[in-house]
């Protein structure tokens, strides 16, 4: 027996959201699949919230920090990264979530779903041309930094546990790795 799953496109997914079909479920659309999101434990909620506030103070009016809000990608994906650092487009976001061209970088925090963030989401974000993607491993207190998307993969991957990092979009800004890790 061959099992074929139904794939959803962005329009289908948006109609389901508007109709309230997914109201009671924590889900995101990844490459046409509606995927359940793991519940946030205390370390995840605390760390992503603190990092979001830190980045907001650090970047000021240069970028908008969106926490746990969708981004719309052309590969039938509408993930909800823990932190999205995006252009300040004001009311334009009333009509659409940030598109790849609006995104400076994305951050995911992982405690139980590290493989999903390091593999599945990294490919989805690289395919969409997101220039920079960070994953925080909450168990090992590591920051994975992915850069240079090429052919659906990131060509550069670095792991940091201390020091500072300069985001590609704002090379004049030094970001404390400890503040992102909340270590």
C-alpha positions as CSV (number, residue, x, y, z in Angstrom):
1,X,0.0,0.0,0.0
2,X,1.3,3.4,-0.9
3,X,0.3,6.4,1.3
4,X,0.3,9.8,-0.2
5,X,-0.1,12.8,2.0
6,X,-1.9,15.9,0.9
7,X,0.3,19.0,0.6
8,X,-1.1,22.4,1.4
9,X,-0.2,25.7,-0.3
10,X,-0.1,29.1,1.3
11,X,-3.6,30.0,0.1
12,X,-5.1,26.8,1.5
13,X,-3.4,27.4,4.8
14,X,-4.5,31.0,5.0
15,X,-8.1,30.0,4.3
16,X,-7.9,27.4,7.1
17,X,-6.5,30.1,9.5
18,X,-9.2,32.6,8.5
19,X,-11.9,30.0,8.9
20,X,-10.7,29.2,12.4
21,X,-10.0,25.6,11.7
22,X,-6.6,25.8,13.3
23,X,-7.5,28.1,16.2
24,X,-7.0,25.5,19.0
25,X,-3.7,24.1,17.6
26,X,-0.2,25.3,17.7
27,X,0.9,24.6,14.1
28,X,3.0,26.0,11.3
29,X,3.2,25.3,7.6
30,X,6.5,23.7,6.5
31,X,7.0,22.8,2.9
32,X,3.3,22.2,2.5
33,X,2.9,20.1,5.7
34,X,1.0,21.4,8.7
35,X,3.3,20.6,11.6
36,X,2.5,20.6,15.3
37,X,4.8,22.9,17.3
38,X,6.2,21.6,20.5
39,X,5.0,23.4,23.7
40,X,7.4,26.0,25.1
41,X,9.0,25.0,28.3
42,X,10.2,27.6,30.8
43,X,13.8,27.8,29.6
44,X,12.6,28.3,26.0
45,X,10.0,30.9,26.9
46,X,12.4,32.8,29.2
47,X,15.4,32.8,26.9
48,X,13.6,33.8,23.7
49,X,11.7,36.6,25.6
50,X,14.9,38.0,27.2
51,X,16.8,37.8,23.9
52,X,14.0,39.6,22.1
53,X,14.0,42.4,24.6
54,X,17.8,42.6,24.4
55,X,17.8,42.8,20.6
56,X,15.0,45.4,20.7
57,X,17.0,47.6,22.9
58,X,20.2,47.1,20.9
59,X,18.7,47.6,17.5
60,X,16.3,50.4,18.4
61,X,14.5,51.8,15.4
62,X,16.8,50.0,12.9
63,X,14.7,46.8,13.0
64,X,11.4,45.3,14.3
65,X,11.7,42.3,16.6
66,X,8.8,39.9,16.1
67,X,8.5,37.1,18.6
68,X,6.7,33.9,17.8
69,X,4.9,35.4,14.7
70,X,4.7,33.9,11.2
71,X,6.9,34.7,8.3
72,X,5.7,33.9,4.8
73,X,8.1,32.0,2.5
74,X,7.7,31.1,-1.2
75,X,8.3,27.3,-0.6
76,X,4.8,26.8,0.8
77,X,6.0,27.5,4.3
78,X,4.8,29.8,7.0
79,X,6.9,29.0,10.1
80,X,6.7,30.9,13.3
81,X,10.3,31.5,14.4
82,X,10.9,32.4,18.0
83,X,12.5,35.7,17.0
84,X,12.4,37.4,13.5
85,X,14.4,40.5,13.0
86,X,12.7,42.3,10.2
87,X,12.3,45.6,8.4
88,X,10.1,48.2,10.0
89,X,7.2,48.4,7.5
90,X,4.5,49.5,10.0
91,X,1.0,49.0,8.7
92,X,2.2,47.0,5.7
93,X,2.3,44.0,8.1
94,X,-1.5,44.3,8.4
95,X,-1.8,42.8,4.9
96,X,1.0,40.3,5.0
97,X,3.6,38.7,7.3
98,X,7.2,39.5,6.5
99,X,8.5,38.0,3.3
100,X,12.1,36.9,2.8
101,X,13.1,40.3,1.4
102,X,11.9,41.9,4.7
103,X,13.8,39.5,7.0
104,X,17.3,40.4,8.3
105,X,17.7,37.2,10.3
106,X,15.7,34.6,12.2
107,X,16.4,32.9,15.6
108,X,15.0,29.6,16.8
109,X,15.3,28.3,20.4
110,X,15.4,24.5,20.8
111,X,15.2,22.3,23.8
112,X,13.5,19.2,22.4
113,X,13.3,19.9,18.7
114,X,16.9,20.7,17.9
115,X,17.1,18.4,14.8
116,X,14.0,20.0,13.3
117,X,15.6,23.5,13.7
118,X,19.1,22.5,12.6
119,X,17.9,20.4,9.6
120,X,14.4,20.9,8.4
121,X,14.0,24.6,9.2
122,X,17.6,25.4,8.1
123,X,16.8,24.0,4.6
124,X,13.5,25.8,4.4
125,X,15.1,29.2,5.4
126,X,18.1,28.6,3.1
127,X,15.8,27.8,0.1
128,X,13.9,31.0,0.8
129,X,17.2,33.0,0.7
130,X,17.1,34.1,4.4
131,X,20.7,35.5,4.7
132,X,21.2,34.5,8.3
133,X,19.7,32.0,10.7
134,X,20.6,31.3,14.3
135,X,19.6,28.3,16.4
136,X,20.1,28.3,20.2
137,X,20.6,24.8,21.7
138,X,19.3,25.4,25.2
139,X,20.6,22.1,26.6
140,X,24.3,22.7,25.6
141,X,24.1,26.5,25.6
142,X,25.4,26.8,22.0
143,X,24.6,29.3,19.3
144,X,24.6,27.8,15.8
145,X,25.0,30.6,13.2
146,X,24.0,29.7,9.6
147,X,25.0,32.1,6.8
148,X,25.4,32.3,3.0
149,X,22.4,30.4,1.6
150,X,23.3,28.5,-1.6
151,X,21.2,25.9,-3.5
152,X,18.9,25.3,-0.5
153,X,21.6,24.9,2.1
154,X,23.7,27.3,4.2
155,X,27.3,27.3,3.1
156,X,28.6,28.6,6.4
157,X,27.9,27.2,9.9
158,X,29.6,28.3,13.1
159,X,29.0,27.3,16.7
160,X,29.5,29.9,19.4
161,X,29.4,29.6,23.2
162,X,30.8,33.0,24.2
163,X,32.0,36.3,22.8
164,X,30.2,38.6,20.4
165,X,28.8,38.3,17.0
166,X,28.1,40.9,14.3
167,X,24.9,40.2,12.3
168,X,25.3,40.5,8.6
169,X,22.6,43.1,8.3
170,X,24.2,45.3,11.0
171,X,27.9,44.8,10.9
172,X,28.4,47.8,13.2
173,X,26.5,46.1,16.0
174,X,28.1,43.7,18.5
175,X,25.7,41.2,19.9
176,X,26.6,39.3,23.1
177,X,26.4,35.6,22.6
178,X,25.7,35.2,26.4
179,X,22.7,37.5,26.1
180,X,21.3,35.4,23.2
181,X,22.0,32.2,25.1
182,X,20.8,33.7,28.4
183,X,23.6,31.8,30.1
